[in-house]
Amino acid sequence: MIITKFDQVQKVFENAKKLGWVIPCICSENQTTTEAILSACSDYGKKIGMRVPIIIAITVNYSHRPQAVNYSYADDWKTGLQLFKDDIKAFAGEGGVYSDIDVLIHLDHVQFDDDIELINSDLTDFSSIMYDASALPFDKNIEMTAAFVKKMKGKILIEGACDEIVDATGTEHNALTTPENAKRYIEETGVDMIVANLGTEHRATGKELMYHGDLAREIQKEIGKTIVLHGTSSVKNDQVKGLFSDGVCKVNIWTALERDSSKELFYDMVVNASKVGGVEVVDKLIEEGYLTEKCRTGEKINIGYFTARYRQRIIFNEMKKMVTDYLTMWYIKE
Ligand SMILES: [Zn+2]
């Protein structure tokens, strides 16, 4: 079931809090990812014998990763957003194969400037929105976010981006969110929850990143369990096991899914090189030094190995496994 009405969305979060659950919010920019998320969640719910929630998200014109644009090769955000919604509806709407879960649809990193057309459109198909003015200086961010909240409070769940996020493409690291800033931000903007910088890398993959649970707990004392964590792909799962007690209610994930499933596909295609690309391609790659003799199996190109279904199946299985790991970590049945 897809849940978009504000009071019902709030209830999903309240229920999760009662259970001690942190809800994963997983981004998608294609149908395979969308289905892997929903399928994992549906199976997990069956396994523990409970109806479980999931947040599925998409960015729109976010320059670091415009996922609605990427959803189709038309490179058109409106088309992509429509396809994304249609996929979710077909899978998890009434009568859908994954309708036994509670799906919230989230708009991620909605830009105060580049997404203005979306912001001013009808948002009733969505459960929540991250209003992102973090490129602006802190005071201006507060001012812009407060104006958005004033217009939309109670109509859609609103996530704000606390702090000015310097464009971190590797060397520059943003300052961690302070409890004082978190408190001021939530009080002055009126958002329902905030993205805090807790040390995970937000816009780049870096080394030696660390999630600061101690800081999250300090922030929780000021604003309660309204913290959203982004950048989870940059740290190992064992760092983010205890998020609920740290005050986190929602955790955004994306990079890891694409990054780690690609490796599986790559491996499988190399092992089955002859069946994927045929004898000639394999011969050429061996000649050029990219592959070794081991790949010269003489096997013929095979329909089981050159279709999108073959490729997407590997991606799907790997993503599903990863989502299941997140659910197992954050949805513990007492
Ligand atoms: Zn993010």
Residues whose N, C-alpha, C, O or C-beta is under 5 A from the ligand:
A	BS01	ZN	H202 H230
